[in-house]
Amino acid sequence: MSSIPAKLIDTVLEATIAPSFTRIGPAVRSRLFNWQPIRSVPGRRVIITGANSGLGFAGAHLLTKAGAAVTVVARNEQRGTEAVDTLNQMAGADVRLEICDLSSLDSVDEFAHRLLAAGDPIDTLVHNAGALHNPREESVDGIELTLATHVVGPFKLTEMLRPLLRQGNDPRIITMASGGLYGQGISLSDLQTTRDYSGTKAYARAKRAQLLLSSMWDDILVPEGIESYVMHPGWANTAGVADALPGFGKLVGPLLRSPEEGADTLAWLATEPTAELGSSGFWLDRARRPEHRIPNTKSADQKTDALWQEISRMAGVNPTTAD
């Protein structure tokens, strides 16, 4: 099939949303564009937060099969150990475990300092940890828990690990977002969703914040040789989806993607040369996708600078200045 019809079919599929986000998306696109297996990257150092289950675990498995040296970051030591043991048995790999609660700034600080003390370069840092919370909760630092886990903690971790990323081989940062961000912009006056709270609203806002902040990171990190990408997995069949949105899982049912299908783009972005990928972008199924679908989210782009300053303050860092 020639490239023009394939791109047209892909564009139409993307516009449909539901088929694009379900397992129909990768089933069609992998054939349209002749997807190749994930590139072999023996020894590539990859750190994945929240990799003890779901999409993070699936991504870790795909990358260990590709030969990467993966570090699983988990909040719970028992679950993390079980995941690492399983990955090592499945792939015959040498997967390592680190413990960190991304919602706690002290925990992030301790984790980052352990890595800095070890001094091993980082080739790929994957921000995947997160969850949808109902009812509203706050972190140990008094920050709404979704914002703390998805945005503030990863922001601090990115800034602290810049020296190790600069030493990496073709380094990049990948953030696991969600198609849910299409429905929300940013409210700077209520960044922590104190009014009319719902878990889905807080989650979508946090994912929009990830996308906006990644564009700023790109401006800062590209001169240092580090790229920053954001992706979403489509609608995947994970325990997190089942727990947080049980009705949705039952409705979509067998059309949900497997965790491996949802994590494919994560593994692909982690292994393809950045010279071929280019810079930045919001990705699904190995291609850049629109950042907006409804007009009222576009105003969020104008709030990026203010969001950056507020998240910097919350995280207690000043990433606008190179080391």
Secondary structure as the mmCIF struct_conf table of DSSP 4:
data_model
#
loop_
_struct_conf.conf_type_id
_struct_conf.id
_struct_conf.beg_label_comp_id
_struct_conf.beg_label_asym_id
_struct_conf.beg_label_seq_id
_struct_conf.end_label_comp_id
_struct_conf.end_label_asym_id
_struct_conf.end_label_seq_id
HELX_RH_AL_P HELX_RH_AL_P1 SER A 3 ALA A 15
TURN_TY1_P TURN_TY1_P1 THR A 16 THR A 16
BEND BEND1 ILE A 17 ILE A 17
HELX_RH_AL_P HELX_RH_AL_P2 ALA A 18 PHE A 21
BEND BEND2 THR A 22 THR A 22
TURN_TY1_P TURN_TY1_P2 ARG A 23 ARG A 23
HELX_RH_AL_P HELX_RH_AL_P3 ILE A 24 LEU A 32
TURN_TY1_P TURN_TY1_P3 PHE A 33 ASN A 34
HELX_LH_PP_P HELX_LH_PP_P1 TRP A 35 SER A 40
TURN_TY1_P TURN_TY1_P4 PRO A 42 GLY A 43
STRN STRN1 ARG A 45 THR A 49
TURN_TY1_P TURN_TY1_P5 GLY A 50 ASN A 52
BEND BEND3 SER A 53 SER A 53
HELX_RH_AL_P HELX_RH_AL_P4 GLY A 54 LYS A 65
TURN_TY1_P TURN_TY1_P6 ALA A 66 GLY A 67
STRN STRN2 ALA A 69 ALA A 74
BEND BEND4 ARG A 75 ASN A 76
HELX_RH_AL_P HELX_RH_AL_P5 GLU A 77 ALA A 91
STRN STRN3 ARG A 96 ILE A 99
TURN_TY1_P TURN_TY1_P7 LEU A 102 SER A 103
HELX_RH_AL_P HELX_RH_AL_P6 LEU A 105 ALA A 118
TURN_TY1_P TURN_TY1_P8 GLY A 119 GLY A 119
BEND BEND5 ASP A 123 ASP A 123
STRN STRN4 THR A 124 HIS A 127
BEND BEND6 ASN A 134 PRO A 135
STRN STRN5 GLU A 138 GLU A 138
TURN_TY1_P TURN_TY1_P9 VAL A 140 ASP A 141
BEND BEND7 GLY A 142 ILE A 143
STRN STRN6 GLU A 144 GLU A 144
HELX_RH_AL_P HELX_RH_AL_P7 LEU A 145 LEU A 147
HELX_RH_PI_P HELX_RH_PI_P1 ALA A 148 VAL A 152
HELX_RH_AL_P HELX_RH_AL_P8 GLY A 153 MET A 160
TURN_TY1_P TURN_TY1_P10 LEU A 161 LEU A 161
HELX_RH_AL_P HELX_RH_AL_P9 ARG A 162 ARG A 166
TURN_TY1_P TURN_TY1_P11 GLN A 167 GLN A 167
BEND BEND8 GLY A 168 ASP A 170
STRN STRN7 ARG A 172 MET A 176
HELX_RH_3T_P HELX_RH_3T_P1 GLY A 179 GLY A 183
HELX_RH_3T_P HELX_RH_3T_P2 LEU A 188 ASP A 190
TURN_TY1_P TURN_TY1_P12 LEU A 191 GLN A 192
BEND BEND9 ARG A 195 ASP A 196
HELX_RH_AL_P HELX_RH_AL_P10 GLY A 199 LEU A 221
HELX_RH_3T_P HELX_RH_3T_P3 VAL A 222 GLU A 224
TURN_TY1_P TURN_TY1_P13 GLY A 225 GLY A 225
STRN STRN8 GLU A 227 MET A 231
BEND BEND10 TRP A 235 TRP A 235
STRN STRN9 ALA A 236 ALA A 236
HELX_RH_AL_P HELX_RH_AL_P11 ALA A 239 ALA A 244
HELX_RH_AL_P HELX_RH_AL_P12 PRO A 246 VAL A 252
HELX_RH_3T_P HELX_RH_3T_P4 GLY A 253 LEU A 255
BEND BEND11 LEU A 256 LEU A 256
STRN STRN10 ARG A 257 ARG A 257
HELX_LH_PP_P HELX_LH_PP_P2 SER A 258 SER A 258
HELX_RH_AL_P HELX_RH_AL_P13 PRO A 259 THR A 271
BEND BEND12 GLU A 272 GLU A 272
HELX_RH_AL_P HELX_RH_AL_P14 THR A 274 LEU A 277
BEND BEND13 SER A 279 SER A 279
STRN STRN11 PHE A 282 LEU A 284
TURN_TY1_P TURN_TY1_P14 ASP A 285 ARG A 286
STRN STRN12 ALA A 287 ARG A 288
BEND BEND14 GLU A 291 GLU A 291
BEND BEND15 ARG A 293 ILE A 294
HELX_RH_3T_P HELX_RH_3T_P5 PRO A 295 LYS A 303
HELX_RH_AL_P HELX_RH_AL_P15 THR A 304 ALA A 315
TURN_TY1_P TURN_TY1_P15 GLY A 316 GLY A 316
TURN_TY1_P TURN_TY1_P16 PRO A 319 THR A 320
BEND BEND16 THR A 321 THR A 321
#
